[in-house]
Structures are given as structure tokens and as C-alpha cells.
Amino acid sequence: MTDSWLPSILRSPLAALIGESCTVTLVDKLEILEPHCLRHALSKGLGLGIVLGGCVVKLPQLFKIVKSKSVAGISLSSYVLEVLANVITIAYNFRNGYAFTTYGEAVFIGVQNFIITLLMLVFTGRASLGAVTGALLLVFTYSLFDISLIGGSLLSTLYGLTIPLVISSRIPQIYTIHKNKYTGQLSAFAVFNYFFGTAARLYTTLVEVDDSLVLLGNVLATIANGVLAAQMLYYWNATAPKDKYRLDTKKNE
């Protein structure tokens, strides 16, 4: 390791994140405007921030559901589709050897989405269906990581399908809000975090991942999340019509 003015307790994790060569350039030599390393460091920093944000992005939504015991204004089909997209995304990126900072938020968001999906089933009187859903998801996830069950070409096809899947997961929620003129129990923190996260992910993908499928997926996800964010702002002060948001099994599908 090159002699550095930065204490090793700080330099070591930084080097692990952005690489030794860029640490030497940006930190040790203080060449902070060197184009390649600056882009790389910015991408890594954004990626890490997105992953950390993914750890908590759905917690406000989860807490709102638990506290209110209501899933008013939340689309069950959106969450089911999103969970499927999450696990396929994780498997595709992992098996292709992409850096964890370019997709890691999908792991944490997927877990939170799955918990919320189960809560929605429980609070609409379908706990047994939740157990079956959980078991099927575990089998599907295992298959995605086993190359003998799902080969590389099939996994690429499945990942390609997540692009319309992600968009499809947003459409029911967008339609629900448009129809009700109310965002219900939808978390503003989650919506805006998603939007800014996918927008930042565009940059990290361009810098670190040479994969047109991943790039296209991030572009479309940013657009869809932008629509949800716009709806959240537009209906910010809207109130629920009386008796409109009772728990109803069919209404949340």
C-alpha cells in the first residue's frame, strides 16, 4: 500500500470500495479531478448510497400497514410482480458477476416487498395463501441460482421479461391512485426514494455495467417511478372519500 496521509482505518474501506489505483490517484496524490477515477468513485458512492437506502426504503410503508392494519390504496398485484422482478434481478446480476453496489438494493427491497405482500394477504384474510406464496417463491429463487435448472440464456430471457414486469408492477398502483384520487397507505418516502434511487442507478449502470438490458430496465423504471412520484405530489393533500377504503379482497388485486 502506498504511503498515505489518510489513516488506514479510513483508507482501507475506501480502497475496497473504489479500488487501490483510484485511491492512490484521488486520495494519496489528491488528483481529485482525474476523469476516470472521479467517475468511478462517484458511481461507487452513489451505488453504496442506493444499497443503503434500499435497506430502509420500504420500512415506512411496512410500519404504516402494521400500525393501521389497512392496505387501502395499495395494489397487491404490484407487489407480487415486484417481488418476482427483484429475485430475477438479483440472480441475473449475481450470476453475471456484477458488483454488488450496482444491484444490492434489490436484495433488501425484495425482502421488504415480500414481507409487505404477506401482510397484505394476512390483512385481507388470506394467510394460508401467503404461506403457499412464500414456499413457491423460495423454490423459484433457488432455481434461479442453480445453473443446472436455469441456464444462462434462459436467465437472460427472464431478466429481459422483468423490464415489462417492473413497468407492469407500477401500472396497477398508478391506476389505483388515479381511480381513487388518493394515495391511501402508500408511503411518500418509499415512492420518492424509489424515484431518486432509480435515477441515480442510471448513472452507475452507464459507468460500471456494460449491459443494454440492465440500462433499458433502469430507464423504464425511472420513468414509471417518476409517474408515481408525480401522483404523490399531485394528490398530497387528498383525503379518502367516506367508506371507500374498507378492506376488500378484490379491491387490492
VEXFI-40763 format. One record per residue (C-alpha): x, y, z; residue number from 1; residue in three letters. Coordinates in steps of 0.1 Angstrom, whole numbers. Example, Ala and Ser with C-alpha at 12.3 -4.5 7.8 and 13.67 -1.06 7.14 Angstrom:
! VEXFI-40763
<node><xx>123</xx><yy>-45</yy><zz>78</zz><i>1</i><aa>ALA</aa></node>
<node><xx>137</xx><yy>-11</yy><zz>71</zz><i>2</i><aa>SER</aa></node>
//
This chain:
! VEXFI-40763
<node><xx>0</xx><yy>0</yy><zz>0</zz><i>1</i><aa>MET</aa></node>
<node><xx>13</xx><yy>35</yy><zz>-9</zz><i>2</i><aa>THR</aa></node>
<node><xx>21</xx><yy>58</yy><zz>20</zz><i>3</i><aa>ASP</aa></node>
<node><xx>-9</xx><yy>80</yy><zz>26</zz><i>4</i><aa>SER</aa></node>
<node><xx>-19</xx><yy>109</yy><zz>47</zz><i>5</i><aa>TRP</aa></node>
<node><xx>-53</xx><yy>92</yy><zz>53</zz><i>6</i><aa>LEU</aa></node>
<node><xx>-54</xx><yy>69</yy><zz>83</zz><i>7</i><aa>PRO</aa></node>
<node><xx>-55</xx><yy>32</yy><zz>73</zz><i>8</i><aa>SER</aa></node>
<node><xx>-88</xx><yy>28</yy><zz>92</zz><i>9</i><aa>ILE</aa></node>
<node><xx>-104</xx><yy>51</yy><zz>67</zz><i>10</i><aa>LEU</aa></node>
<node><xx>-82</xx><yy>43</yy><zz>37</zz><i>11</i><aa>ARG</aa></node>
<node><xx>-87</xx><yy>6</yy><zz>37</zz><i>12</i><aa>SER</aa></node>
<node><xx>-125</xx><yy>5</yy><zz>33</zz><i>13</i><aa>PRO</aa></node>
<node><xx>-122</xx><yy>33</yy><zz>7</zz><i>14</i><aa>LEU</aa></node>
<node><xx>-97</xx><yy>13</yy><zz>-13</zz><i>15</i><aa>ALA</aa></node>
<node><xx>-120</xx><yy>-18</yy><zz>-10</zz><i>16</i><aa>ALA</aa></node>
<node><xx>-149</xx><yy>3</yy><zz>-25</zz><i>17</i><aa>LEU</aa></node>
<node><xx>-132</xx><yy>22</yy><zz>-53</zz><i>18</i><aa>ILE</aa></node>
<node><xx>-100</xx><yy>2</yy><zz>-58</zz><i>19</i><aa>GLY</aa></node>
<node><xx>-64</xx><yy>7</yy><zz>-49</zz><i>20</i><aa>GLU</aa></node>
<node><xx>-54</xx><yy>26</yy><zz>-80</zz><i>21</i><aa>SER</aa></node>
<node><xx>-81</xx><yy>52</yy><zz>-78</zz><i>22</i><aa>CYS</aa></node>
<node><xx>-75</xx><yy>55</yy><zz>-41</zz><i>23</i><aa>THR</aa></node>
<node><xx>-39</xx><yy>64</yy><zz>-49</zz><i>24</i><aa>VAL</aa></node>
<node><xx>-49</xx><yy>88</yy><zz>-75</zz><i>25</i><aa>THR</aa></node>
<node><xx>-78</xx><yy>106</yy><zz>-57</zz><i>26</i><aa>LEU</aa></node>
<node><xx>-66</xx><yy>104</yy><zz>-21</zz><i>27</i><aa>VAL</aa></node>
<node><xx>-28</xx><yy>99</yy><zz>-19</zz><i>28</i><aa>ASP</aa></node>
<node><xx>-19</xx><yy>121</yy><zz>-49</zz><i>29</i><aa>LYS</aa></node>
<node><xx>-50</xx><yy>144</yy><zz>-44</zz><i>30</i><aa>LEU</aa></node>
<node><xx>-57</xx><yy>143</yy><zz>-82</zz><i>31</i><aa>GLU</aa></node>
<node><xx>-94</xx><yy>147</yy><zz>-75</zz><i>32</i><aa>ILE</aa></node>
<node><xx>-103</xx><yy>158</yy><zz>-110</zz><i>33</i><aa>LEU</aa></node>
<node><xx>-88</xx><yy>128</yy><zz>-127</zz><i>34</i><aa>GLU</aa></node>
<node><xx>-118</xx><yy>118</yy><zz>-150</zz><i>35</i><aa>PRO</aa></node>
<node><xx>-118</xx><yy>80</yy><zz>-149</zz><i>36</i><aa>HIS</aa></node>
<node><xx>-113</xx><yy>77</yy><zz>-111</zz><i>37</i><aa>CYS</aa></node>
<node><xx>-137</xx><yy>106</yy><zz>-104</zz><i>38</i><aa>LEU</aa></node>
<node><xx>-165</xx><yy>89</yy><zz>-124</zz><i>39</i><aa>ARG</aa></node>
<node><xx>-157</xx><yy>55</yy><zz>-109</zz><i>40</i><aa>HIS</aa></node>
<node><xx>-157</xx><yy>69</yy><zz>-73</zz><i>41</i><aa>ALA</aa></node>
<node><xx>-189</xx><yy>88</yy><zz>-79</zz><i>42</i><aa>LEU</aa></node>
<node><xx>-205</xx><yy>57</yy><zz>-92</zz><i>43</i><aa>SER</aa></node>
<node><xx>-194</xx><yy>36</yy><zz>-63</zz><i>44</i><aa>LYS</aa></node>
<node><xx>-205</xx><yy>62</yy><zz>-38</zz><i>45</i><aa>GLY</aa></node>
<node><xx>-239</xx><yy>65</yy><zz>-54</zz><i>46</i><aa>LEU</aa></node>
<node><xx>-242</xx><yy>27</yy><zz>-57</zz><i>47</i><aa>GLY</aa></node>
<node><xx>-234</xx><yy>23</yy><zz>-20</zz><i>48</i><aa>LEU</aa></node>
<node><xx>-259</xx><yy>50</yy><zz>-11</zz><i>49</i><aa>GLY</aa></node>
<node><xx>-286</xx><yy>33</yy><zz>-31</zz><i>50</i><aa>ILE</aa></node>
<node><xx>-279</xx><yy>0</yy><zz>-15</zz><i>51</i><aa>VAL</aa></node>
<node><xx>-281</xx><yy>15</yy><zz>20</zz><i>52</i><aa>LEU</aa></node>
<node><xx>-313</xx><yy>34</yy><zz>10</zz><i>53</i><aa>GLY</aa></node>
<node><xx>-327</xx><yy>1</yy><zz>-1</zz><i>54</i><aa>GLY</aa></node>
<node><xx>-323</xx><yy>-13</yy><zz>34</zz><i>55</i><aa>CYS</aa></node>
<node><xx>-349</xx><yy>11</yy><zz>47</zz><i>56</i><aa>VAL</aa></node>
<node><xx>-369</xx><yy>23</yy><zz>17</zz><i>57</i><aa>VAL</aa></node>
<node><xx>-400</xx><yy>1</yy><zz>24</zz><i>58</i><aa>LYS</aa></node>
<node><xx>-399</xx><yy>2</yy><zz>62</zz><i>59</i><aa>LEU</aa></node>
<node><xx>-422</xx><yy>33</yy><zz>64</zz><i>60</i><aa>PRO</aa></node>
<node><xx>-446</xx><yy>15</yy><zz>42</zz><i>61</i><aa>GLN</aa></node>
<node><xx>-444</xx><yy>-16</yy><zz>62</zz><i>62</i><aa>LEU</aa></node>
<node><xx>-449</xx><yy>3</yy><zz>95</zz><i>63</i><aa>PHE</aa></node>
<node><xx>-479</xx><yy>21</yy><zz>81</zz><i>64</i><aa>LYS</aa></node>
<node><xx>-496</xx><yy>-11</yy><zz>72</zz><i>65</i><aa>ILE</aa></node>
<node><xx>-489</xx><yy>-27</yy><zz>106</zz><i>66</i><aa>VAL</aa></node>
<node><xx>-500</xx><yy>3</yy><zz>125</zz><i>67</i><aa>LYS</aa></node>
<node><xx>-532</xx><yy>9</yy><zz>106</zz><i>68</i><aa>SER</aa></node>
<node><xx>-539</xx><yy>-28</yy><zz>98</zz><i>69</i><aa>LYS</aa></node>
<node><xx>-550</xx><yy>-15</yy><zz>65</zz><i>70</i><aa>SER</aa></node>
<node><xx>-538</xx><yy>-19</yy><zz>29</zz><i>71</i><aa>VAL</aa></node>
<node><xx>-560</xx><yy>8</yy><zz>15</zz><i>72</i><aa>ALA</aa></node>
<node><xx>-547</xx><yy>23</yy><zz>-18</zz><i>73</i><aa>GLY</aa></node>
<node><xx>-520</xx><yy>-4</yy><zz>-22</zz><i>74</i><aa>ILE</aa></node>
<node><xx>-521</xx><yy>-28</yy><zz>-51</zz><i>75</i><aa>SER</aa></node>
<node><xx>-513</xx><yy>-64</yy><zz>-42</zz><i>76</i><aa>LEU</aa></node>
<node><xx>-506</xx><yy>-73</yy><zz>-78</zz><i>77</i><aa>SER</aa></node>
<node><xx>-480</xx><yy>-46</yy><zz>-79</zz><i>78</i><aa>SER</aa></node>
<node><xx>-461</xx><yy>-61</yy><zz>-50</zz><i>79</i><aa>TYR</aa></node>
<node><xx>-463</xx><yy>-96</yy><zz>-63</zz><i>80</i><aa>VAL</aa></node>
<node><xx>-449</xx><yy>-86</yy><zz>-97</zz><i>81</i><aa>LEU</aa></node>
<node><xx>-422</xx><yy>-65</yy><zz>-80</zz><i>82</i><aa>GLU</aa></node>
<node><xx>-411</xx><yy>-94</yy><zz>-58</zz><i>83</i><aa>VAL</aa></node>
<node><xx>-407</xx><yy>-116</yy><zz>-89</zz><i>84</i><aa>LEU</aa></node>
<node><xx>-387</xx><yy>-89</yy><zz>-106</zz><i>85</i><aa>ALA</aa></node>
<node><xx>-365</xx><yy>-85</yy><zz>-75</zz><i>86</i><aa>ASN</aa></node>
<node><xx>-354</xx><yy>-121</yy><zz>-73</zz><i>87</i><aa>VAL</aa></node>
<node><xx>-348</xx><yy>-124</yy><zz>-111</zz><i>88</i><aa>ILE</aa></node>
<node><xx>-327</xx><yy>-92</yy><zz>-110</zz><i>89</i><aa>THR</aa></node>
<node><xx>-306</xx><yy>-104</yy><zz>-81</zz><i>90</i><aa>ILE</aa></node>
<node><xx>-299</xx><yy>-138</yy><zz>-97</zz><i>91</i><aa>ALA</aa></node>
<node><xx>-291</xx><yy>-122</yy><zz>-131</zz><i>92</i><aa>TYR</aa></node>
<node><xx>-266</xx><yy>-97</yy><zz>-117</zz><i>93</i><aa>ASN</aa></node>
<node><xx>-250</xx><yy>-122</yy><zz>-93</zz><i>94</i><aa>PHE</aa></node>
<node><xx>-245</xx><yy>-148</yy><zz>-119</zz><i>95</i><aa>ARG</aa></node>
<node><xx>-230</xx><yy>-123</yy><zz>-143</zz><i>96</i><aa>ASN</aa></node>
<node><xx>-205</xx><yy>-112</yy><zz>-117</zz><i>97</i><aa>GLY</aa></node>
<node><xx>-216</xx><yy>-75</yy><zz>-115</zz><i>98</i><aa>TYR</aa></node>
<node><xx>-205</xx><yy>-55</yy><zz>-85</zz><i>99</i><aa>ALA</aa></node>
<node><xx>-229</xx><yy>-57</yy><zz>-55</zz><i>100</i><aa>PHE</aa></node>
<node><xx>-231</xx><yy>-19</yy><zz>-54</zz><i>101</i><aa>THR</aa></node>
<node><xx>-248</xx><yy>-20</yy><zz>-88</zz><i>102</i><aa>THR</aa></node>
<node><xx>-277</xx><yy>-41</yy><zz>-78</zz><i>103</i><aa>TYR</aa></node>
<node><xx>-276</xx><yy>-47</yy><zz>-40</zz><i>104</i><aa>GLY</aa></node>
<node><xx>-306</xx><yy>-27</yy><zz>-32</zz><i>105</i><aa>GLU</aa></node>
<node><xx>-327</xx><yy>-53</yy><zz>-49</zz><i>106</i><aa>ALA</aa></node>
<node><xx>-319</xx><yy>-78</yy><zz>-22</zz><i>107</i><aa>VAL</aa></node>
<node><xx>-331</xx><yy>-56</yy><zz>6</zz><i>108</i><aa>PHE</aa></node>
<node><xx>-361</xx><yy>-42</yy><zz>-13</zz><i>109</i><aa>ILE</aa></node>
<node><xx>-371</xx><yy>-77</yy><zz>-23</zz><i>110</i><aa>GLY</aa></node>
<node><xx>-372</xx><yy>-89</yy><zz>13</zz><i>111</i><aa>VAL</aa></node>
<node><xx>-392</xx><yy>-59</yy><zz>24</zz><i>112</i><aa>GLN</aa></node>
<node><xx>-416</xx><yy>-63</yy><zz>-6</zz><i>113</i><aa>ASN</aa></node>
<node><xx>-421</xx><yy>-99</yy><zz>3</zz><i>114</i><aa>PHE</aa></node>
<node><xx>-430</xx><yy>-91</yy><zz>39</zz><i>115</i><aa>ILE</aa></node>
<node><xx>-454</xx><yy>-64</yy><zz>28</zz><i>116</i><aa>ILE</aa></node>
<node><xx>-470</xx><yy>-89</yy><zz>3</zz><i>117</i><aa>THR</aa></node>
<node><xx>-475</xx><yy>-114</yy><zz>31</zz><i>118</i><aa>LEU</aa></node>
<node><xx>-490</xx><yy>-86</yy><zz>53</zz><i>119</i><aa>LEU</aa></node>
<node><xx>-514</xx><yy>-77</yy><zz>26</zz><i>120</i><aa>MET</aa></node>
<node><xx>-526</xx><yy>-113</yy><zz>23</zz><i>121</i><aa>LEU</aa></node>
<node><xx>-530</xx><yy>-116</yy><zz>61</zz><i>122</i><aa>VAL</aa></node>
<node><xx>-549</xx><yy>-83</yy><zz>65</zz><i>123</i><aa>PHE</aa></node>
<node><xx>-573</xx><yy>-94</yy><zz>37</zz><i>124</i><aa>THR</aa></node>
<node><xx>-580</xx><yy>-128</yy><zz>52</zz><i>125</i><aa>GLY</aa></node>
<node><xx>-557</xx><yy>-149</yy><zz>31</zz><i>126</i><aa>ARG</aa></node>
<node><xx>-530</xx><yy>-160</yy><zz>54</zz><i>127</i><aa>ALA</aa></node>
<node><xx>-529</xx><yy>-196</yy><zz>41</zz><i>128</i><aa>SER</aa></node>
<node><xx>-523</xx><yy>-182</yy><zz>6</zz><i>129</i><aa>LEU</aa></node>
<node><xx>-494</xx><yy>-162</yy><zz>20</zz><i>130</i><aa>GLY</aa></node>
<node><xx>-478</xx><yy>-195</yy><zz>32</zz><i>131</i><aa>ALA</aa></node>
<node><xx>-482</xx><yy>-211</yy><zz>-2</zz><i>132</i><aa>VAL</aa></node>
<node><xx>-468</xx><yy>-179</yy><zz>-19</zz><i>133</i><aa>THR</aa></node>
<node><xx>-438</xx><yy>-180</yy><zz>4</zz><i>134</i><aa>GLY</aa></node>
<node><xx>-430</xx><yy>-216</yy><zz>-4</zz><i>135</i><aa>ALA</aa></node>
<node><xx>-433</xx><yy>-211</yy><zz>-41</zz><i>136</i><aa>LEU</aa></node>
<node><xx>-411</xx><yy>-181</yy><zz>-40</zz><i>137</i><aa>LEU</aa></node>
<node><xx>-383</xx><yy>-200</yy><zz>-22</zz><i>138</i><aa>LEU</aa></node>
<node><xx>-384</xx><yy>-228</yy><zz>-48</zz><i>139</i><aa>VAL</aa></node>
<node><xx>-383</xx><yy>-203</yy><zz>-77</zz><i>140</i><aa>PHE</aa></node>
<node><xx>-354</xx><yy>-183</yy><zz>-61</zz><i>141</i><aa>THR</aa></node>
<node><xx>-334</xx><yy>-215</yy><zz>-56</zz><i>142</i><aa>TYR</aa></node>
<node><xx>-340</xx><yy>-224</yy><zz>-93</zz><i>143</i><aa>SER</aa></node>
<node><xx>-327</xx><yy>-191</yy><zz>-104</zz><i>144</i><aa>LEU</aa></node>
<node><xx>-294</xx><yy>-196</yy><zz>-87</zz><i>145</i><aa>PHE</aa></node>
<node><xx>-289</xx><yy>-232</yy><zz>-99</zz><i>146</i><aa>ASP</aa></node>
<node><xx>-273</xx><yy>-232</yy><zz>-133</zz><i>147</i><aa>ILE</aa></node>
<node><xx>-283</xx><yy>-268</yy><zz>-138</zz><i>148</i><aa>SER</aa></node>
<node><xx>-320</xx><yy>-258</yy><zz>-135</zz><i>149</i><aa>LEU</aa></node>
<node><xx>-320</xx><yy>-224</yy><zz>-153</zz><i>150</i><aa>ILE</aa></node>
<node><xx>-292</xx><yy>-218</yy><zz>-178</zz><i>151</i><aa>GLY</aa></node>
<node><xx>-276</xx><yy>-185</yy><zz>-187</zz><i>152</i><aa>GLY</aa></node>
<node><xx>-297</xx><yy>-180</yy><zz>-218</zz><i>153</i><aa>SER</aa></node>
<node><xx>-329</xx><yy>-187</yy><zz>-200</zz><i>154</i><aa>LEU</aa></node>
<node><xx>-319</xx><yy>-164</yy><zz>-171</zz><i>155</i><aa>LEU</aa></node>
<node><xx>-312</xx><yy>-136</yy><zz>-196</zz><i>156</i><aa>SER</aa></node>
<node><xx>-346</xx><yy>-141</yy><zz>-211</zz><i>157</i><aa>THR</aa></node>
<node><xx>-362</xx><yy>-140</yy><zz>-177</zz><i>158</i><aa>LEU</aa></node>
<node><xx>-343</xx><yy>-108</yy><zz>-169</zz><i>159</i><aa>TYR</aa></node>
<node><xx>-355</xx><yy>-93</yy><zz>-202</zz><i>160</i><aa>GLY</aa></node>
<node><xx>-390</xx><yy>-101</yy><zz>-191</zz><i>161</i><aa>LEU</aa></node>
<node><xx>-385</xx><yy>-82</yy><zz>-158</zz><i>162</i><aa>THR</aa></node>
<node><xx>-384</xx><yy>-50</yy><zz>-178</zz><i>163</i><aa>ILE</aa></node>
<node><xx>-421</xx><yy>-51</yy><zz>-188</zz><i>164</i><aa>PRO</aa></node>
<node><xx>-427</xx><yy>-68</yy><zz>-154</zz><i>165</i><aa>LEU</aa></node>
<node><xx>-413</xx><yy>-38</yy><zz>-135</zz><i>166</i><aa>VAL</aa></node>
<node><xx>-435</xx><yy>-15</yy><zz>-156</zz><i>167</i><aa>ILE</aa></node>
<node><xx>-465</xx><yy>-38</yy><zz>-151</zz><i>168</i><aa>SER</aa></node>
<node><xx>-459</xx><yy>-38</yy><zz>-113</zz><i>169</i><aa>SER</aa></node>
<node><xx>-462</xx><yy>0</yy><zz>-113</zz><i>170</i><aa>ARG</aa></node>
<node><xx>-493</xx><yy>3</yy><zz>-136</zz><i>171</i><aa>ILE</aa></node>
<node><xx>-518</xx><yy>-12</yy><zz>-111</zz><i>172</i><aa>PRO</aa></node>
<node><xx>-506</xx><yy>12</yy><zz>-84</zz><i>173</i><aa>GLN</aa></node>
<node><xx>-507</xx><yy>41</yy><zz>-108</zz><i>174</i><aa>ILE</aa></node>
<node><xx>-542</xx><yy>32</yy><zz>-119</zz><i>175</i><aa>TYR</aa></node>
<node><xx>-553</xx><yy>27</yy><zz>-83</zz><i>176</i><aa>THR</aa></node>
<node><xx>-542</xx><yy>62</yy><zz>-73</zz><i>177</i><aa>ILE</aa></node>
<node><xx>-557</xx><yy>77</yy><zz>-105</zz><i>178</i><aa>HIS</aa></node>
<node><xx>-590</xx><yy>59</yy><zz>-99</zz><i>179</i><aa>LYS</aa></node>
<node><xx>-592</xx><yy>68</yy><zz>-62</zz><i>180</i><aa>ASN</aa></node>
<node><xx>-577</xx><yy>102</yy><zz>-64</zz><i>181</i><aa>LYS</aa></node>
<node><xx>-560</xx><yy>93</yy><zz>-32</zz><i>182</i><aa>TYR</aa></node>
<node><xx>-527</xx><yy>77</yy><zz>-22</zz><i>183</i><aa>THR</aa></node>
<node><xx>-541</xx><yy>58</yy><zz>8</zz><i>184</i><aa>GLY</aa></node>
<node><xx>-514</xx><yy>40</yy><zz>28</zz><i>185</i><aa>GLN</aa></node>
<node><xx>-487</xx><yy>44</yy><zz>1</zz><i>186</i><aa>LEU</aa></node>
<node><xx>-455</xx><yy>58</yy><zz>17</zz><i>187</i><aa>SER</aa></node>
<node><xx>-442</xx><yy>90</yy><zz>2</zz><i>188</i><aa>ALA</aa></node>
<node><xx>-407</xx><yy>82</yy><zz>15</zz><i>189</i><aa>PHE</aa></node>
<node><xx>-407</xx><yy>49</yy><zz>-4</zz><i>190</i><aa>ALA</aa></node>
<node><xx>-421</xx><yy>65</yy><zz>-36</zz><i>191</i><aa>VAL</aa></node>
<node><xx>-395</xx><yy>93</yy><zz>-37</zz><i>192</i><aa>PHE</aa></node>
<node><xx>-367</xx><yy>71</yy><zz>-26</zz><i>193</i><aa>ASN</aa></node>
<node><xx>-375</xx><yy>47</yy><zz>-54</zz><i>194</i><aa>TYR</aa></node>
<node><xx>-376</xx><yy>75</yy><zz>-80</zz><i>195</i><aa>PHE</aa></node>
<node><xx>-343</xx><yy>92</yy><zz>-70</zz><i>196</i><aa>PHE</aa></node>
<node><xx>-327</xx><yy>57</yy><zz>-65</zz><i>197</i><aa>GLY</aa></node>
<node><xx>-335</xx><yy>45</yy><zz>-100</zz><i>198</i><aa>THR</aa></node>
<node><xx>-324</xx><yy>79</yy><zz>-115</zz><i>199</i><aa>ALA</aa></node>
<node><xx>-291</xx><yy>75</yy><zz>-97</zz><i>200</i><aa>ALA</aa></node>
<node><xx>-289</xx><yy>39</yy><zz>-108</zz><i>201</i><aa>ARG</aa></node>
<node><xx>-289</xx><yy>50</yy><zz>-144</zz><i>202</i><aa>LEU</aa></node>
<node><xx>-255</xx><yy>67</yy><zz>-138</zz><i>203</i><aa>TYR</aa></node>
<node><xx>-239</xx><yy>37</yy><zz>-120</zz><i>204</i><aa>THR</aa></node>
<node><xx>-251</xx><yy>14</yy><zz>-148</zz><i>205</i><aa>THR</aa></node>
<node><xx>-236</xx><yy>36</yy><zz>-175</zz><i>206</i><aa>LEU</aa></node>
<node><xx>-203</xx><yy>37</yy><zz>-157</zz><i>207</i><aa>VAL</aa></node>
<node><xx>-199</xx><yy>2</yy><zz>-143</zz><i>208</i><aa>GLU</aa></node>
<node><xx>-222</xx><yy>-22</yy><zz>-162</zz><i>209</i><aa>VAL</aa></node>
<node><xx>-219</xx><yy>-28</yy><zz>-199</zz><i>210</i><aa>ASP</aa></node>
<node><xx>-253</xx><yy>-44</yy><zz>-203</zz><i>211</i><aa>ASP</aa></node>
<node><xx>-280</xx><yy>-29</yy><zz>-225</zz><i>212</i><aa>SER</aa></node>
<node><xx>-308</xx><yy>-49</yy><zz>-208</zz><i>213</i><aa>LEU</aa></node>
<node><xx>-298</xx><yy>-35</yy><zz>-174</zz><i>214</i><aa>VAL</aa></node>
<node><xx>-297</xx><yy>0</yy><zz>-188</zz><i>215</i><aa>LEU</aa></node>
<node><xx>-331</xx><yy>-3</yy><zz>-205</zz><i>216</i><aa>LEU</aa></node>
<node><xx>-347</xx><yy>-16</yy><zz>-174</zz><i>217</i><aa>GLY</aa></node>
<node><xx>-333</xx><yy>13</yy><zz>-153</zz><i>218</i><aa>ASN</aa></node>
<node><xx>-345</xx><yy>38</yy><zz>-178</zz><i>219</i><aa>VAL</aa></node>
<node><xx>-381</xx><yy>25</yy><zz>-179</zz><i>220</i><aa>LEU</aa></node>
<node><xx>-381</xx><yy>20</yy><zz>-141</zz><i>221</i><aa>ALA</aa></node>
<node><xx>-371</xx><yy>56</yy><zz>-136</zz><i>222</i><aa>THR</aa></node>
<node><xx>-399</xx><yy>68</yy><zz>-159</zz><i>223</i><aa>ILE</aa></node>
<node><xx>-425</xx><yy>46</yy><zz>-141</zz><i>224</i><aa>ALA</aa></node>
<node><xx>-413</xx><yy>57</yy><zz>-106</zz><i>225</i><aa>ASN</aa></node>
<node><xx>-414</xx><yy>93</yy><zz>-118</zz><i>226</i><aa>GLY</aa></node>
<node><xx>-451</xx><yy>90</yy><zz>-127</zz><i>227</i><aa>VAL</aa></node>
<node><xx>-458</xx><yy>76</yy><zz>-92</zz><i>228</i><aa>LEU</aa></node>
<node><xx>-438</xx><yy>105</yy><zz>-76</zz><i>229</i><aa>ALA</aa></node>
<node><xx>-458</xx><yy>130</yy><zz>-96</zz><i>230</i><aa>ALA</aa></node>
<node><xx>-490</xx><yy>114</yy><zz>-84</zz><i>231</i><aa>GLN</aa></node>
<node><xx>-478</xx><yy>115</yy><zz>-49</zz><i>232</i><aa>MET</aa></node>
<node><xx>-472</xx><yy>153</yy><zz>-52</zz><i>233</i><aa>LEU</aa></node>
<node><xx>-505</xx><yy>159</yy><zz>-70</zz><i>234</i><aa>TYR</aa></node>
<node><xx>-527</xx><yy>141</yy><zz>-45</zz><i>235</i><aa>TYR</aa></node>
<node><xx>-506</xx><yy>151</yy><zz>-15</zz><i>236</i><aa>TRP</aa></node>
<node><xx>-535</xx><yy>167</yy><zz>4</zz><i>237</i><aa>ASN</aa></node>
<node><xx>-562</xx><yy>145</yy><zz>-9</zz><i>238</i><aa>ALA</aa></node>
<node><xx>-585</xx><yy>128</yy><zz>16</zz><i>239</i><aa>THR</aa></node>
<node><xx>-602</xx><yy>94</yy><zz>14</zz><i>240</i><aa>ALA</aa></node>
<node><xx>-639</xx><yy>95</yy><zz>5</zz><i>241</i><aa>PRO</aa></node>
<node><xx>-661</xx><yy>82</yy><zz>33</zz><i>242</i><aa>LYS</aa></node>
<node><xx>-663</xx><yy>44</yy><zz>34</zz><i>243</i><aa>ASP</aa></node>
<node><xx>-643</xx><yy>40</yy><zz>2</zz><i>244</i><aa>LYS</aa></node>
<node><xx>-613</xx><yy>23</yy><zz>17</zz><i>245</i><aa>TYR</aa></node>
<node><xx>-626</xx><yy>-7</yy><zz>36</zz><i>246</i><aa>ARG</aa></node>
<node><xx>-606</xx><yy>-38</yy><zz>34</zz><i>247</i><aa>LEU</aa></node>
<node><xx>-617</xx><yy>-57</yy><zz>3</zz><i>248</i><aa>ASP</aa></node>
<node><xx>-600</xx><yy>-87</yy><zz>-11</zz><i>249</i><aa>THR</aa></node>
<node><xx>-607</xx><yy>-79</yy><zz>-47</zz><i>250</i><aa>LYS</aa></node>
<node><xx>-601</xx><yy>-43</yy><zz>-45</zz><i>251</i><aa>LYS</aa></node>
<node><xx>-564</xx><yy>-47</yy><zz>-38</zz><i>252</i><aa>ASN</aa></node>
<node><xx>-557</xx><yy>-71</yy><zz>-66</zz><i>253</i><aa>GLU</aa></node>
//
